[in-house]
Amino acid sequence: MKNLSFTLLLLLIVIGCDSNNNPQRRITVRGEITFDGKPLPFGNITFSSLPGLTPAVATGAVIKDGKFSLSAEHGLVP
């Protein structure tokens, strides 16, 4: 029983810490971009909220060799 209580307490602490560091609950996003079936050598990708949604959020990443990645710190808001 003590182990279960400790585990639940630890889980609540971790969840609480996570929401403080990421109040908008952003998520990690990774992807690959191709053009004519080949990885895009370089570029930029931008994501933004739909018009009228609050809070408005926009973020982006650099595309290199067809790949991009956004950490949860700078990721998308589901």
Jmol script that loads the backbone (N, CA, C; Angstrom):
load data "model"
ATOM      1  N   MET A   1       0.824  -1.198   0.000  1.00  0.00           N
ATOM      2  CA  MET A   1       0.000   0.000   0.000  1.00  0.00           C
ATOM      3  C   MET A   1       0.864   1.257   0.000  1.00  0.00           C
ATOM      4  N   LYS A   2       1.976   1.220   0.752  1.00  0.00           N
ATOM      5  CA  LYS A   2       2.857   2.387   0.782  1.00  0.00           C
ATOM      6  C   LYS A   2       3.454   2.644  -0.600  1.00  0.00           C
ATOM      7  N   ASN A   3       3.798   1.566  -1.314  1.00  0.00           N
ATOM      8  CA  ASN A   3       4.363   1.741  -2.653  1.00  0.00           C
ATOM      9  C   ASN A   3       3.354   2.374  -3.597  1.00  0.00           C
ATOM     10  N   LEU A   4       2.097   1.959  -3.512  1.00  0.00           N
ATOM     11  CA  LEU A   4       1.057   2.521  -4.353  1.00  0.00           C
ATOM     12  C   LEU A   4       0.851   3.999  -4.028  1.00  0.00           C
ATOM     13  N   SER A   5       0.815   4.340  -2.756  1.00  0.00           N
ATOM     14  CA  SER A   5       0.640   5.737  -2.350  1.00  0.00           C
ATOM     15  C   SER A   5       1.810   6.585  -2.837  1.00  0.00           C
ATOM     16  N   PHE A   6       3.022   6.061  -2.688  1.00  0.00           N
ATOM     17  CA  PHE A   6       4.200   6.791  -3.138  1.00  0.00           C
ATOM     18  C   PHE A   6       4.165   6.983  -4.649  1.00  0.00           C
ATOM     19  N   THR A   7       3.774   5.947  -5.386  1.00  0.00           N
ATOM     20  CA  THR A   7       3.699   6.029  -6.846  1.00  0.00           C
ATOM     21  C   THR A   7       2.676   7.066  -7.280  1.00  0.00           C
ATOM     22  N   LEU A   8       1.513   7.073  -6.640  1.00  0.00           N
ATOM     23  CA  LEU A   8       0.484   8.060  -6.979  1.00  0.00           C
ATOM     24  C   LEU A   8       0.945   9.481  -6.668  1.00  0.00           C
ATOM     25  N   LEU A   9       1.601   9.656  -5.536  1.00  0.00           N
ATOM     26  CA  LEU A   9       2.115  10.969  -5.168  1.00  0.00           C
ATOM     27  C   LEU A   9       3.156  11.435  -6.179  1.00  0.00           C
ATOM     28  N   LEU A  10       4.052  10.547  -6.548  1.00  0.00           N
ATOM     29  CA  LEU A  10       5.081  10.883  -7.526  1.00  0.00           C
ATOM     30  C   LEU A  10       4.454  11.241  -8.865  1.00  0.00           C
ATOM     31  N   LEU A  11       3.446  10.504  -9.288  1.00  0.00           N
ATOM     32  CA  LEU A  11       2.755  10.779 -10.536  1.00  0.00           C
ATOM     33  C   LEU A  11       2.100  12.161 -10.507  1.00  0.00           C
ATOM     34  N   LEU A  12       1.465  12.508  -9.396  1.00  0.00           N
ATOM     35  CA  LEU A  12       0.843  13.834  -9.281  1.00  0.00           C
ATOM     36  C   LEU A  12       1.875  14.949  -9.328  1.00  0.00           C
ATOM     37  N   ILE A  13       3.019  14.731  -8.707  1.00  0.00           N
ATOM     38  CA  ILE A  13       4.084  15.735  -8.748  1.00  0.00           C
ATOM     39  C   ILE A  13       4.586  15.920 -10.163  1.00  0.00           C
ATOM     40  N   VAL A  14       4.814  14.819 -10.871  1.00  0.00           N
ATOM     41  CA  VAL A  14       5.315  14.893 -12.248  1.00  0.00           C
ATOM     42  C   VAL A  14       4.298  15.587 -13.150  1.00  0.00           C
ATOM     43  N   ILE A  15       3.030  15.232 -13.012  1.00  0.00           N
ATOM     44  CA  ILE A  15       1.990  15.872 -13.819  1.00  0.00           C
ATOM     45  C   ILE A  15       1.911  17.355 -13.492  1.00  0.00           C
ATOM     46  N   GLY A  16       1.975  17.695 -12.231  1.00  0.00           N
ATOM     47  CA  GLY A  16       1.931  19.100 -11.830  1.00  0.00           C
ATOM     48  C   GLY A  16       3.106  19.878 -12.369  1.00  0.00           C
ATOM     49  N   CYS A  17       4.281  19.305 -12.322  1.00  0.00           N
ATOM     50  CA  CYS A  17       5.470  19.981 -12.849  1.00  0.00           C
ATOM     51  C   CYS A  17       5.364  20.162 -14.343  1.00  0.00           C
ATOM     52  N   ASP A  18       4.846  19.166 -15.034  1.00  0.00           N
ATOM     53  CA  ASP A  18       4.733  19.236 -16.477  1.00  0.00           C
ATOM     54  C   ASP A  18       3.802  20.361 -16.897  1.00  0.00           C
ATOM     55  N   SER A  19       2.670  20.519 -16.226  1.00  0.00           N
ATOM     56  CA  SER A  19       1.735  21.560 -16.611  1.00  0.00           C
ATOM     57  C   SER A  19       2.286  22.952 -16.314  1.00  0.00           C
ATOM     58  N   ASN A  20       3.158  23.088 -15.306  1.00  0.00           N
ATOM     59  CA  ASN A  20       3.776  24.379 -15.025  1.00  0.00           C
ATOM     60  C   ASN A  20       4.794  24.745 -16.097  1.00  0.00           C
ATOM     61  N   ASN A  21       5.517  23.768 -16.601  1.00  0.00           N
ATOM     62  CA  ASN A  21       6.535  24.028 -17.621  1.00  0.00           C
ATOM     63  C   ASN A  21       5.919  24.149 -19.001  1.00  0.00           C
ATOM     64  N   ASN A  22       4.719  23.651 -19.178  1.00  0.00           N
ATOM     65  CA  ASN A  22       4.085  23.634 -20.480  1.00  0.00           C
ATOM     66  C   ASN A  22       2.598  23.974 -20.300  1.00  0.00           C
ATOM     67  N   PRO A  23       2.281  25.217 -19.912  1.00  0.00           N
ATOM     68  CA  PRO A  23       0.900  25.569 -19.582  1.00  0.00           C
ATOM     69  C   PRO A  23      -0.075  25.400 -20.740  1.00  0.00           C
ATOM     70  N   GLN A  24       0.392  25.517 -21.978  1.00  0.00           N
ATOM     71  CA  GLN A  24      -0.495  25.345 -23.125  1.00  0.00           C
ATOM     72  C   GLN A  24      -0.569  23.893 -23.571  1.00  0.00           C
ATOM     73  N   ARG A  25       0.165  23.006 -22.877  1.00  0.00           N
ATOM     74  CA  ARG A  25       0.188  21.574 -23.190  1.00  0.00           C
ATOM     75  C   ARG A  25       0.614  21.314 -24.631  1.00  0.00           C
ATOM     76  N   ARG A  26       1.673  22.004 -25.042  1.00  0.00           N
ATOM     77  CA  ARG A  26       2.212  21.803 -26.389  1.00  0.00           C
ATOM     78  C   ARG A  26       2.739  20.382 -26.535  1.00  0.00           C
ATOM     79  N   ILE A  27       2.747  19.896 -27.760  1.00  0.00           N
ATOM     80  CA  ILE A  27       3.227  18.544 -28.025  1.00  0.00           C
ATOM     81  C   ILE A  27       4.388  18.560 -29.008  1.00  0.00           C
ATOM     82  N   THR A  28       5.228  17.555 -28.912  1.00  0.00           N
ATOM     83  CA  THR A  28       6.344  17.389 -29.833  1.00  0.00           C
ATOM     84  C   THR A  28       5.798  17.007 -31.203  1.00  0.00           C
ATOM     85  N   VAL A  29       6.383  17.587 -32.237  1.00  0.00           N
ATOM     86  CA  VAL A  29       5.967  17.283 -33.602  1.00  0.00           C
ATOM     87  C   VAL A  29       7.215  17.034 -34.445  1.00  0.00           C
ATOM     88  N   ARG A  30       7.204  15.938 -35.191  1.00  0.00           N
ATOM     89  CA  ARG A  30       8.290  15.627 -36.124  1.00  0.00           C
ATOM     90  C   ARG A  30       7.652  15.218 -37.436  1.00  0.00           C
ATOM     91  N   GLY A  31       8.357  15.457 -38.513  1.00  0.00           N
ATOM     92  CA  GLY A  31       7.806  15.047 -39.795  1.00  0.00           C
ATOM     93  C   GLY A  31       8.833  15.063 -40.906  1.00  0.00           C
ATOM     94  N   GLU A  32       8.387  14.589 -42.047  1.00  0.00           N
ATOM     95  CA  GLU A  32       9.220  14.575 -43.242  1.00  0.00           C
ATOM     96  C   GLU A  32       8.443  15.250 -44.366  1.00  0.00           C
ATOM     97  N   ILE A  33       9.138  16.064 -45.120  1.00  0.00           N
ATOM     98  CA  ILE A  33       8.542  16.794 -46.236  1.00  0.00           C
ATOM     99  C   ILE A  33       9.216  16.325 -47.520  1.00  0.00           C
ATOM    100  N   THR A  34       8.392  15.926 -48.493  1.00  0.00           N
ATOM    101  CA  THR A  34       8.943  15.527 -49.791  1.00  0.00           C
ATOM    102  C   THR A  34       8.347  16.403 -50.879  1.00  0.00           C
ATOM    103  N   PHE A  35       9.082  16.503 -51.967  1.00  0.00           N
ATOM    104  CA  PHE A  35       8.623  17.211 -53.154  1.00  0.00           C
ATOM    105  C   PHE A  35       9.013  16.359 -54.350  1.00  0.00           C
ATOM    106  N   ASP A  36       8.047  16.002 -55.150  1.00  0.00           N
ATOM    107  CA  ASP A  36       8.271  15.082 -56.270  1.00  0.00           C
ATOM    108  C   ASP A  36       8.912  13.779 -55.806  1.00  0.00           C
ATOM    109  N   GLY A  37       8.488  13.314 -54.625  1.00  0.00           N
ATOM    110  CA  GLY A  37       8.959  12.040 -54.110  1.00  0.00           C
ATOM    111  C   GLY A  37      10.343  12.054 -53.484  1.00  0.00           C
ATOM    112  N   LYS A  38      10.971  13.230 -53.409  1.00  0.00           N
ATOM    113  CA  LYS A  38      12.320  13.338 -52.834  1.00  0.00           C
ATOM    114  C   LYS A  38      12.279  14.248 -51.613  1.00  0.00           C
ATOM    115  N   PRO A  39      13.122  13.977 -50.593  1.00  0.00           N
ATOM    116  CA  PRO A  39      13.169  14.870 -49.420  1.00  0.00           C
ATOM    117  C   PRO A  39      13.491  16.306 -49.830  1.00  0.00           C
ATOM    118  N   LEU A  40      12.749  17.246 -49.282  1.00  0.00           N
ATOM    119  CA  LEU A  40      13.012  18.660 -49.542  1.00  0.00           C
ATOM    120  C   LEU A  40      14.354  19.023 -48.926  1.00  0.00           C
ATOM    121  N   PRO A  41      15.317  19.526 -49.705  1.00  0.00           N
ATOM    122  CA  PRO A  41      16.665  19.769 -49.172  1.00  0.00           C
ATOM    123  C   PRO A  41      16.694  20.776 -48.025  1.00  0.00           C
ATOM    124  N   PHE A  42      15.904  21.850 -48.133  1.00  0.00           N
ATOM    125  CA  PHE A  42      15.879  22.863 -47.072  1.00  0.00           C
ATOM    126  C   PHE A  42      14.601  23.670 -47.204  1.00  0.00           C
ATOM    127  N   GLY A  43      14.253  24.357 -46.130  1.00  0.00           N
ATOM    128  CA  GLY A  43      13.068  25.204 -46.146  1.00  0.00           C
ATOM    129  C   GLY A  43      12.606  25.497 -44.730  1.00  0.00           C
ATOM    130  N   ASN A  44      11.434  26.055 -44.628  1.00  0.00           N
ATOM    131  CA  ASN A  44      10.805  26.365 -43.339  1.00  0.00           C
ATOM    132  C   ASN A  44       9.370  25.881 -43.368  1.00  0.00           C
ATOM    133  N   ILE A  45       8.882  25.482 -42.218  1.00  0.00           N
ATOM    134  CA  ILE A  45       7.482  25.090 -42.082  1.00  0.00           C
ATOM    135  C   ILE A  45       6.899  25.881 -40.922  1.00  0.00           C
ATOM    136  N   THR A  46       5.675  26.373 -41.116  1.00  0.00           N
ATOM    137  CA  THR A  46       5.008  27.177 -40.091  1.00  0.00           C
ATOM    138  C   THR A  46       3.634  26.584 -39.810  1.00  0.00           C
ATOM    139  N   PHE A  47       3.301  26.502 -38.538  1.00  0.00           N
ATOM    140  CA  PHE A  47       1.984  26.060 -38.093  1.00  0.00           C
ATOM    141  C   PHE A  47       1.345  27.214 -37.337  1.00  0.00           C
ATOM    142  N   SER A  48       0.042  27.440 -37.554  1.00  0.00           N
ATOM    143  CA  SER A  48      -0.654  28.488 -36.804  1.00  0.00           C
ATOM    144  C   SER A  48      -2.075  28.043 -36.493  1.00  0.00           C
ATOM    145  N   SER A  49      -2.654  28.680 -35.479  1.00  0.00           N
ATOM    146  CA  SER A  49      -4.023  28.373 -35.066  1.00  0.00           C
ATOM    147  C   SER A  49      -5.000  28.752 -36.170  1.00  0.00           C
ATOM    148  N   LEU A  50      -6.141  28.097 -36.146  1.00  0.00           N
ATOM    149  CA  LEU A  50      -7.216  28.492 -37.046  1.00  0.00           C
ATOM    150  C   LEU A  50      -7.704  29.881 -36.650  1.00  0.00           C
ATOM    151  N   PRO A  51      -8.158  30.683 -37.610  1.00  0.00           N
ATOM    152  CA  PRO A  51      -8.652  32.026 -37.280  1.00  0.00           C
ATOM    153  C   PRO A  51      -9.765  31.970 -36.236  1.00  0.00           C
ATOM    154  N   GLY A  52      -9.688  32.857 -35.268  1.00  0.00           N
ATOM    155  CA  GLY A  52     -10.716  32.966 -34.247  1.00  0.00           C
ATOM    156  C   GLY A  52     -10.475  32.131 -33.004  1.00  0.00           C
ATOM    157  N   LEU A  53      -9.515  31.224 -33.032  1.00  0.00           N
ATOM    158  CA  LEU A  53      -9.225  30.431 -31.844  1.00  0.00           C
ATOM    159  C   LEU A  53      -8.358  31.222 -30.886  1.00  0.00           C
ATOM    160  N   THR A  54      -8.620  31.069 -29.605  1.00  0.00           N
ATOM    161  CA  THR A  54      -7.865  31.783 -28.596  1.00  0.00           C
ATOM    162  C   THR A  54      -7.281  30.789 -27.616  1.00  0.00           C
ATOM    163  N   PRO A  55      -6.053  30.894 -27.202  1.00  0.00           N
ATOM    164  CA  PRO A  55      -5.094  31.883 -27.670  1.00  0.00           C
ATOM    165  C   PRO A  55      -4.549  31.497 -29.037  1.00  0.00           C
ATOM    166  N   ALA A  56      -4.253  32.495 -29.830  1.00  0.00           N
ATOM    167  CA  ALA A  56      -3.650  32.254 -31.141  1.00  0.00           C
ATOM    168  C   ALA A  56      -2.217  31.785 -30.922  1.00  0.00           C
ATOM    169  N   VAL A  57      -1.847  30.731 -31.609  1.00  0.00           N
ATOM    170  CA  VAL A  57      -0.518  30.156 -31.454  1.00  0.00           C
ATOM    171  C   VAL A  57       0.090  29.957 -32.830  1.00  0.00           C
ATOM    172  N   ALA A  58       1.354  30.307 -32.963  1.00  0.00           N
ATOM    173  CA  ALA A  58       2.082  30.052 -34.201  1.00  0.00           C
ATOM    174  C   ALA A  58       3.485  29.584 -33.848  1.00  0.00           C
ATOM    175  N   THR A  59       3.987  28.648 -34.613  1.00  0.00           N
ATOM    176  CA  THR A  59       5.329  28.132 -34.394  1.00  0.00           C
ATOM    177  C   THR A  59       5.848  27.569 -35.704  1.00  0.00           C
ATOM    178  N   GLY A  60       7.124  27.336 -35.770  1.00  0.00           N
ATOM    179  CA  GLY A  60       7.690  26.807 -36.996  1.00  0.00           C
ATOM    180  C   GLY A  60       9.019  26.138 -36.767  1.00  0.00           C
ATOM    181  N   ALA A  61       9.551  25.573 -37.843  1.00  0.00           N
ATOM    182  CA  ALA A  61      10.817  24.854 -37.755  1.00  0.00           C
ATOM    183  C   ALA A  61      11.531  24.922 -39.091  1.00  0.00           C
ATOM    184  N   VAL A  62      12.799  24.628 -39.055  1.00  0.00           N
ATOM    185  CA  VAL A  62      13.625  24.553 -40.259  1.00  0.00           C
ATOM    186  C   VAL A  62      13.532  23.130 -40.808  1.00  0.00           C
ATOM    187  N   ILE A  63      13.415  23.024 -42.122  1.00  0.00           N
ATOM    188  CA  ILE A  63      13.423  21.726 -42.787  1.00  0.00           C
ATOM    189  C   ILE A  63      14.827  21.511 -43.331  1.00  0.00           C
ATOM    190  N   LYS A  64      15.429  20.383 -42.994  1.00  0.00           N
ATOM    191  CA  LYS A  64      16.759  20.049 -43.509  1.00  0.00           C
ATOM    192  C   LYS A  64      16.738  18.591 -43.932  1.00  0.00           C
ATOM    193  N   ASP A  65      17.122  18.339 -45.159  1.00  0.00           N
ATOM    194  CA  ASP A  65      17.114  16.981 -45.719  1.00  0.00           C
ATOM    195  C   ASP A  65      15.745  16.325 -45.565  1.00  0.00           C
ATOM    196  N   GLY A  66      14.702  17.113 -45.716  1.00  0.00           N
ATOM    197  CA  GLY A  66      13.342  16.613 -45.679  1.00  0.00           C
ATOM    198  C   GLY A  66      12.746  16.438 -44.300  1.00  0.00           C
ATOM    199  N   LYS A  67      13.492  16.731 -43.244  1.00  0.00           N
ATOM    200  CA  LYS A  67      12.996  16.479 -41.891  1.00  0.00           C
ATOM    201  C   LYS A  67      12.878  17.773 -41.084  1.00  0.00           C
ATOM    202  N   PHE A  68      11.884  17.786 -40.203  1.00  0.00           N
ATOM    203  CA  PHE A  68      11.751  18.885 -39.257  1.00  0.00           C
ATOM    204  C   PHE A  68      11.333  18.308 -37.910  1.00  0.00           C
ATOM    205  N   SER A  69      11.581  19.073 -36.842  1.00  0.00           N
ATOM    206  CA  SER A  69      11.229  18.631 -35.500  1.00  0.00           C
ATOM    207  C   SER A  69      10.970  19.840 -34.617  1.00  0.00           C
ATOM    208  N   LEU A  70       9.909  19.758 -33.840  1.00  0.00           N
ATOM    209  CA  LEU A  70       9.577  20.783 -32.848  1.00  0.00           C
ATOM    210  C   LEU A  70       9.477  20.108 -31.493  1.00  0.00           C
ATOM    211  N   SER A  71      10.246  20.565 -30.523  1.00  0.00           N
ATOM    212  CA  SER A  71      10.155  20.026 -29.168  1.00  0.00           C
ATOM    213  C   SER A  71       8.831  20.456 -28.555  1.00  0.00           C
ATOM    214  N   ALA A  72       8.437  19.826 -27.465  1.00  0.00           N
ATOM    215  CA  ALA A  72       7.185  20.195 -26.789  1.00  0.00           C
ATOM    216  C   ALA A  72       7.224  21.652 -26.331  1.00  0.00           C
ATOM    217  N   GLU A  73       8.400  22.142 -26.012  1.00  0.00           N
ATOM    218  CA  GLU A  73       8.536  23.539 -25.576  1.00  0.00           C
ATOM    219  C   GLU A  73       8.058  24.499 -26.665  1.00  0.00           C
ATOM    220  N   HIS A  74       8.301  24.154 -27.923  1.00  0.00           N
ATOM    221  CA  HIS A  74       7.921  25.023 -29.043  1.00  0.00           C
ATOM    222  C   HIS A  74       6.899  24.367 -29.957  1.00  0.00           C
ATOM    223  N   GLY A  75       6.351  23.225 -29.561  1.00  0.00           N
ATOM    224  CA  GLY A  75       5.470  22.429 -30.406  1.00  0.00           C
ATOM    225  C   GLY A  75       4.077  22.980 -30.554  1.00  0.00           C
ATOM    226  N   LEU A  76       3.200  22.109 -31.031  1.00  0.00           N
ATOM    227  CA  LEU A  76       1.828  22.497 -31.332  1.00  0.00           C
ATOM    228  C   LEU A  76       0.920  22.334 -30.130  1.00  0.00           C
ATOM    229  N   VAL A  77      -0.174  23.082 -30.131  1.00  0.00           N
ATOM    230  CA  VAL A  77      -1.200  22.969 -29.103  1.00  0.00           C
ATOM    231  C   VAL A  77      -2.349  22.197 -29.716  1.00  0.00           C
ATOM    232  N   PRO A  78      -2.662  20.996 -29.196  1.00  0.00           N
ATOM    233  CA  PRO A  78      -3.738  20.203 -29.801  1.00  0.00           C
ATOM    234  C   PRO A  78      -5.103  20.827 -29.603  1.00  0.00           C
TER     235      PRO A  78
END
end "model"
wireframe off; spacefill off
backbone 0.3
color backbone group
